[in-house]
Every structure is written in C-alpha cells, then in structure tokens.
Amino acid sequence: MESQRKSSGEADRSGERGSLHTWKGYSYSVTPERVLLSRPVLQAALGTRHGVLLVEGGQVYSFGEFPWKQSQVSEVGPLKPVLESTLSGQRVVAVAAGSFHSGAVTEDGGVHMWGENSFGQCGLSSLTVVPNPTPVAVLDPDTSPPHTIRVLELACGEQHSLALSAQHEVWAWGSGCQLGLVTTIFPVWKPQKVEHLAGRHVLQVACGAFHSLALVRCQPPQEARRPLPDKCGQCNQLLYTMTDKEDHVIISDSHYCPLGVELLADGEARLGPGRSPPLGLQNYERGRTVAQNGEVLTTTDSDISAAGTDSDRTVGSVGGAGSQNSPYPDDQAVKEYLKKLEETPPADSLDLLTSELIPGVMPVTTSSALNSLVSSCASAVGERVVSTYEALSLKKMINYYYPGVGGVAGVPGGVPGGVPGGPAEERVRLEESMQGKKSCSTGDIREEEAEGLSRRLSLPGLLSQVSPRLLRRASRPRVRAVPLTPMGGLPEAGELLPSLQTEVWSWGRGEEGQLGHGDNLPRLQPLCIKSLSSKEVVLVAAGAHHSLALTAQSQVFSWGSNSSGQLGHMACPTTIPRLAKLSEGIRVWDVGAGAQHTLLLADGDCYQPILYYSGQQVIEGVSGPHTHTLGVFAGGQSCVALADRNVMGFIAGLHELAAAERKFYCKLSSVKNHILRPLLDLGENYSLGPASTVLLQSLARCYSRLCHLTGQHSASLTANLRRRREVKSLVMLEHASIFLDTYNEYCCSVGNFLVMGGFQALAKPSLDFFGKCPELLQRLAESSEENIPLSDLLVTLFYLPMRHLHEYGRLLLKLGTCFEVSSVDYQKLQDGCSKFEALALHLKRKRKEAEYTYHFWKSFPGKMTDSLRKPHRRLICESSNKALTLQNSGRFSVNWFILFNDALVHAQFSTHHVFPLATLWAKWLRSINQAVDQAMWLRSINQGVDQAMSGAGQSGSGAGQRAEPPISRTASYTFYKDSRLKEATYEGRWLAGKPNGRGMVKWLDGRIYTGTFKNGLEDGFGDYVIPSKTLNLNDHYQGHWKEGKMHGIGTYKYATGELYEGSFQDNMRHGHGMLRSGTLNSSSPSVFIGQWVHDKKTGYGVFDDITRGEKYMGMWQDDQRQGTGVIVTQFGLYYEGAFNNNKMQGTGVLLSEDNTTYEGEFSEDWTLNGKVSNLSAGDDPALFLHLCLEKRFEMNPVK
C-alpha cells in the first residue's frame, strides 16, 4: 500500500509510525521517554516490573526485571529492550504480561509462556520458573484424540492466565478463584475451559491481580429467555426465597454460592505441595483496601511489612475472626450503620451503602427503588385483578417483574448479594429495620443507584391496599414500547462490524469491589454485571484491584479500589460501575489500567488524541506535538503510549475519520437519550392520533438503527487504528450499501412523520416538557436562530444526521489524495465519496419534497385531504400554480389536477379520482395552446412515472433523467369505467396503457384470470376460475385464449363435476372434444367424444352411457341423435339405422344376442311398419318385441 502513495503523502513515511513512549506516573515531573526499536511497535503489555513488546514482523522484545532468566541477563532498561530469540522462528500476533510472567500468541494460534510459574500461571507443571518462551498446549479433552485449540489472545494476572480461543471460549490455568473453574486443587497446570461461559460468544478477556473480566456478546432474545433454575447447581440451595408477612410479602433473590473453590482461613487458595510464592513478590509494595472483622481498613506502604506478604491478605470476612460464625454484624454495628444512614440525604444513601458496605451483610435496596418496585407490583395486581399472591409461583413472579434477571440458567450463585447461613426470620427482620429508617419518597431512582444491588419485592398483602391512582394507571391501555436498541443488531451488518450489545462478566476476589456486583464477596464463577448490560461496552481493562469498561459512547465506567484516585471519581471504593468524571466534549476511545493508576486516550476539540492520567499524583495530561496516539498500556507503576509521530496524509486521515465518527455517535446517542426517549413518552401520554403514533415509533426504530450502525462503525474504525490501517479494512467502502440503505430508510421515516404533521402535533407536548426556552434542543440541533418554532426546531434536529454524509465524502476524498490516481485504493475511495455525496444530494431533495408536501396539506384542509394524505405520498405539482385544463371540458366545469409521486388526482367539486402513476401514460397534444405549461406538466408526469417505476427509495443520481418513462411496465390497477373489467383489479405487465404480457385480473364476484394478455385482452394460454354461487364450487378453465375469449385447445372443469377436453371458439365448445359427465369416483357415468359446433354436439360422435350400459355411434345435431347411427347395449342388442330427434325412426336393423333379427321400418311408437325379413322366434312380431322389452331395451332421449 505504501508503494502506491503519492508524493504528497511522503510524510507518512518520513514520520515515525509505531513509536513507543514510556514513563512512570508517580512523580510530579513526567517526561515520556522514547523506546528506540528498528521496527514499529504494534502492541505492548506491562507487568509489575517488566514489559513485552510486539513489533512489525511478529518479533517480541522484553524489557525490565527478569528474575526468571537465572543465568541470563536479569534486568534490562526500558529504553533498551532485548529480543526474545526463542520466538524468532514464530510470527507472533499478540502478547500479554502478568505481574511476573508473560505470554505470546503465534499466527497459527499457538501459545508460548515464560516467567514465574510457582502458581502454574505458565501452564508448565515441571518448572517453578520458565526462563524462555515455551509452548503450552491448549487441548480439548472432550475430543478423541484431543485436538489443539487455536487461541486468539491472552490475558495474564498475578497467579493465573486466560486464553480466548478462536471459538470465542475462555480457557484458564494457574491458581485462585479468578480462574472460574470448578475445582478444589491448585495449581491448575493444564489449560481448562471455563465451562460457565461455554456457549457464549466471548469478545475479550482481561486479568487483574486476582480477578478476571470477560466482554461477552449478548445472546439473542430467544436464547436469553431460558427458564431460570429454582436451585443452585452446586450447593442445591434455593435461588429465590419468599417470606409471607402479615401485611406484605418479601421476595429475595440474594443467593450466594460458597462452593467451587476451597478457601483457607486467610482467604488464599490452597496450593499444591511444594509450591512457593513468586519471586519478588515479598518486596512488591502497593496500597490495598482490606476488610477485617467487619471494618474497612486502608493499608499504606508501612502497613505492608506488618501485615505480611500479599498472599496472606484476607478475602472478605466470611469465616474470619470476629465473625462469630454469623454473616451478620452485632446489634451495635447495625445501630451505628442505621444512624449514619438516617443522617445521610436520600440522594447520597447509595454512596454510603457502597463505600461503607459491611462485608457479609446483604446490600439493601434504596427506598426509592423499593417504592418503585412496590408501585410496579401494585400496578400488576390491579391489572390482573388477583386476590392473593400465593396463587402465583415465586419463579413466575421473578420472571414477570425482572425478565432475564437472576443470572443465566445454570449459574451457580444466582444473583449477587447476601450470603447464606442465617435464619430467614433474622434476615427479614434486618431488612425491615433498615428499610424502616429510610425515606418514603416515590420519586424515580437513578439508574446507577438501582444497578448492581440485590433486588427484593415487597408486595402488599391485600388488594384493598392498592391506591385508586395505581389501579387507574394499570387499567390504561398499554402502548407497545419501541426498543431504542435493535435486538440482535443489524442483520445485514453480520460479522462485518463489532457488536455493541455486550455484557461484562467478572469473577475472582472481590474484597475491594473490583467485581462490580455491589458487594465485596468473591465470585468463584463468572457472573454478569447487570448494570453494564445496556451500556454498549466495547473494551474492558483490569488493574491490580480495579476495573474499567469503555463504551461505544466514549464513556468510561470504573469500579474497585480507589486508594489513589485511579477510578477517576471521588467514590472510595465503589462496588458498582460508576462513570469517570471527564470534561464535556472529551471522548475516550482507549483505556489502560495499572496497579494504582489509569490511562485514558481521548479526543478533544481537535482530532489529535489527548492522553489523560488518573492515579497517584494526578497530572492534567501528557501529549506531544504532532502525535497521533494509537493506544495506551499500563501495568505496575509504568505507563506506555504507542503513537504515530509527525505523520500526515493517510494515517492522519484515518485518525480524523475515526474521531469524526466517534463524535457523531456521541451526538446521536445524546439526541436519543435526551430527546427521542422523552418524545416517545410524550406520544404515549398525549393523544397524537393513531397514524402519528405509529409513525413516531417507526421514526424511533429507524433512528435507533442509524445510531446503532454509527456506533458499530465507530468501534470498527477505532479497532482498525490499532491493527490494519488499510483501505480494504474500511467497511463503509466495501459494504457501502448497508450505510446507504440505513440513511435512506431513516430519511423516509422523518419525511413521513413530517408530511403527516407529526412534528406539529408534538409541538405542544414538547413545549410542556422542554419549556419555553429549549436550550438543549437548540444546542443539539446546532441552531443559532432565535424565536424559532419548536416544531421547526425538531425538524432541523432530526434531519441533522444527513449532514454527516458530506463529512463522509470530504474525509474519503481527503484519503484518496494520498494515492496515485491509477491505484485501486484511489478508485475505491473516489467511488465511496461519490456514493455518499450523491446520497446526500438525493436526501436533500427528499427533504424539500416532504416540506413542500406538508405546507400543501396545511393550506388545503378538508375531507379530500384526509382521504388523500398518506405518509409516503409527496407533492410534485398541482394545477393551481401550473395551469392544466381538461380537454373537451364544459365551460363551467371545475377541474383540479394534483400530481403526487405515486398518483395523479383529478378533482371535480366534491369528487375525485386517483390515477396511479405506474399505469399513467402521457401524450403530447399539439392542439393545446398552453405549450409552456403543457411541457412542464408532461415533464413532471414523466419524471414522476419514472421515479415511481424505479422506486422512490433509490438514491441513484440517474433517476428522472430519461425524457420518457418506459412504455412497457409492471403495475397494478383497478378499472372503474371499462364495462367488461369494471371494479376488477389487474396486476401484471402493461404496454402503452393496456395489459400486455403476463398478468392476473380479479373481479369482485370472485372470478380470476391468470395468464397472458395482448392489447388489453386475454390472449394466449391462461387459467380462468369462475365461482358458482348455487353449488359453492368453481368452474375452472385452462387453455388458450384469443381476443378475450376461450379459443383453441383447453380443459374446462364444471362445478357440476363435468369435464370437457377439446377445442373452443368464442367461449364455446367448438370442434373436436370429449365431455365426461357424472360424479362417480372410479369412472364417469357418461362420456361423449366427437364434434361440437357452437357449444352443441353436431356431427359424428360417440356417446357411452356407462350407467345405462349402452353406447351410441353416429351423427348428432344440436345435442340430439340425428341421422345414421348404431346403438349397442350391454344386453346384447344391436341396432343400426336412422335416428330422428333422438329416437329410432325409419329403416333399421335390430339384432339380439340369440341372432334374432328384425329388419324393417321403425316408428315412434315402436310399431313395425313396412317390410319385415328374417323374422325368428316363431315369426311372431309381437313376441319378438316382447322379448326385447323383457331385456329392458328402451330408447330414451339423450340429454
């Protein structure tokens, strides 16, 4: 790619890509020092006193102290890293560093570990230390033979290591509950799968000193809503408990599972025999917050020596000294806590609760949260009109009020908060005493206060205690909520863009709140941090005893130890994630966590990144001139920044594109949270009308899709800055259709809402909500006008995303100038720029059309307006400002023509008729005098027809450019004048205003024709169905047509059961054909095969009456036997002679089966007349006829 850059982009090569700068953040004067390497650095990882670097080409360098090197060099300065020659034959793609060990992942997914191995963190059972990188086999024992697992990335802690596989599963080895494994023996020498995360899509893993984090993609709704278990999978205790009091019922899900890892009295995991603490650990100094005997103590550097080594520190106070075998404190401690709680304002109650939480005591829900739960429960009671809560199972109650809460099926440990062991009555008494001291305010609780705490439902015992206001509220019809986050993301984006629907899972030690579950308890298996489930976390980082989560909205959540201010806020410590305090306009896009400090990489007003540091001896910022920082890394007391120095051109353009996208997404998110959500609530509380309400919800869904896509694209661009900085990695170029379609869909939804007067309807509710001085709306809409109507301000705000398309075009054009014109990358960038600029112009025209249409409907109210006003309909022109007259119209006739994008409306007085443009053909009539107006109308109609045919949603610049629309089209139309097709609907091909080609027509009486047309008539092969009302069945014809009539070979199935196969002419049976009559299953009672003329049997034909047992072969006329014919019966009679009017009359021969013959004249009354010859049976004619009649010989007329 570099070889294709133009001379104007030479600055990219003259600049220094991948330069590394390191410093320690514990001194007042900070001067980052440059690490000189021959190749650009791609990734860095820091341990307590060492670091690992990955450079271009897949080589690995180390610096710092290496006590595991033994006879080799044990210490190297940070400015002179040494090459790990053992990995020279491997191409490394990722590196990781724990406190005293390191790891590397090769291109083929192999794992290499080296460093301290006392706790099995290197995964090699035969060594205490591993001096050089050594392969570690990650094998799946469930397969035979075990196959090797391909690893994508590593994360290392103090005593453990985690690996993320290509199947997005987590594998762990080492020691401690931070492994997340169900085992009681440590160390774990061989990598084992973390079964609790099996089946989930893990995106990233991070390791603190003694805790672990995992970023997990949310499961689809159908998978997430699995039935919740009733009991813990390990300790077999109930996950939910219910206590029925006299006046209320308490439901609690505060189950804590103590099983999974065997903990000693000092809280340390049991080690295998002969294992020793890691090298250098005894001299490692760091501040900790530990809990002892129910008190919170902060240790300093001087306390470390007295307290012993790090491995002797206590985890929580469960089973510790002073606990008296009870998880609850004594009465005096509770009284002191309640007194302090009573003196604290309600808004600060959570801070007190989380900062001074007594280990072992169940966290208590704030009063406002409790009242909110009681209100919701009471509403549900009023709505369901139940008289008792005992009728509902406990599990259904939890699922109803908290869908998806309580962990995932199979999660041992259930929901955080509380420990088992005390009697249920004592726990309830403690809860009631704490709740009684709190305020009874019914105000809304802040989201961050409710998250991370144990949940309890306090339900009123009697229905009569429910207030009438809540009952009225419950009886109000509910409007279906619109999810402002697309479920499952955008399907068309697939795996192209990072997922924003993520969860953060944590496990391990939690004595300083670093797990984020609202308590200080350890978690032996991964547990989801519910408060971060809807925050769109894209990156997690773990310090020694604190954790960080970076969201797509450039916000940073932090929790855990805050002894040195490393969390970026004043809470000390915090057991639930809280937002780090940053100045307005600062957008963070990378984070790093060390022992007691945090690094943040953010955008400011300019697109050059700014570096922020939070921790001991905090400084304002660290940055160098002309530096584009790519990432930050922290570990121990050290900080590392990876940057591109003095670069311009392509790399600078990528930084600017990513920064602009992050800024745009933050803007969209702010509008969604502060404007769109309140507007949806206003739409529910105010009567906007059914149409406006539906359109507002559609607008919200389209806006959410656009916002979500922008967030995904922002995360993708940020990730590409750290890895592949190439044109082909830009999703907006390779898959531009996703962006174009999303913007098109959103613009149409805004236009539809505008046309139907939705923004005008929202003006009054918005005025009540935002007030007469909507500064927030003006600031978000970037409007400087004064006294602008609120509806116009909302229109400007929701059309604001269209401006970003010009920003796309500008930045892509800027990137294109960095390449030769003949290069492939230049062509891609130019094509992308053209697409986004063309879309911007197209959507600008669409906005003007929507505004023009809205003002038209506003000027012409009435019944006709109500019937013609549709969301997708746009006005092109109308005859009040562009003259158009009706040919041959009367002198006093009033004709009004309105041309929309989908129809031409002809209005006369109080009536009007709509002509769809798809079936409208315009012709130039030279006799009309208004040549100018005629040309304008003709051009407008042709352009409208062309757009209607090509699709109104398309953004192609060629739409409407042709002089005339296509003469052949596919469209649907309902006839209203044609006598033959009146009120019938035709759908199919057209040619010059007439059905021509394949199509289908449906009549109101149920007739349906499907087949080919020519010049507006059925012509060719077709299928025709005619319903029979008397028989409730259908006549069905399949065959050929000509000029609208059945003509040629065909098959006609009658509702009576008859079937005709043969020739037709002019809708009648004409020519040779076969008619089957009757309803027998095996065979037809009668069959006629012969000639037909005008729907009647005429000419030679054969009639077989199977029921009567006789067959006639002869001549026919007008459905009757007429002329010479032959009859043969099943009784052996044979007659050959003349027929007249379907009867034997004239000369004939009658022959019976016994060879008796009668030859002579036959009369109508069966009398012998004329010459008789060959008379047998005694030569008695009367006897002969009697014998014939005995054989039931009859001559009945044929129907």
Disulfide bonds with the S-S distance in Angstrom:
none
